Amino acid sequence: EVVIAIVTDHAFERAYSSDYDNSKDVYFNELSTALSQSKEIITIYNSSIKRPELPDALKVNKDFYDVALRLSKKNATFYDSTIPNAMDALATAVIKKIKYLNI
């Protein structure tokens, strides 16, 4: 019922080419399937401050860009490994979001 997507600083770099084969990318396939099935998605960004901007370089790969853009509008939480007990805080945030979604 819930998909947890982890977005690192360099998560989309492999798709910065218009001839990149999205069909062989597990990340792309799982996210596009989850989005098409209207699954609840919790996005975890490895930043404690804000959602990262989608890189302009990704725009050459329209399908991957569209999935990344839709993903960026989903429930999100942030992870910063420099914060003490960051993993505990992340787990608590994810559990709270799942309870909020009433799943």
Buried (B, 14 or more C-beta within 10 A) or exposed (E): EBBBBEBEEEBBEEBBEEEBEBEEBEBBEBBBEBBEEEBBBBBBBBBEEEBBEBBEEBBBBEEBBBBBEBBBEBBBBBBEEEEEEBEEBBEEBBEEBBEEEEE
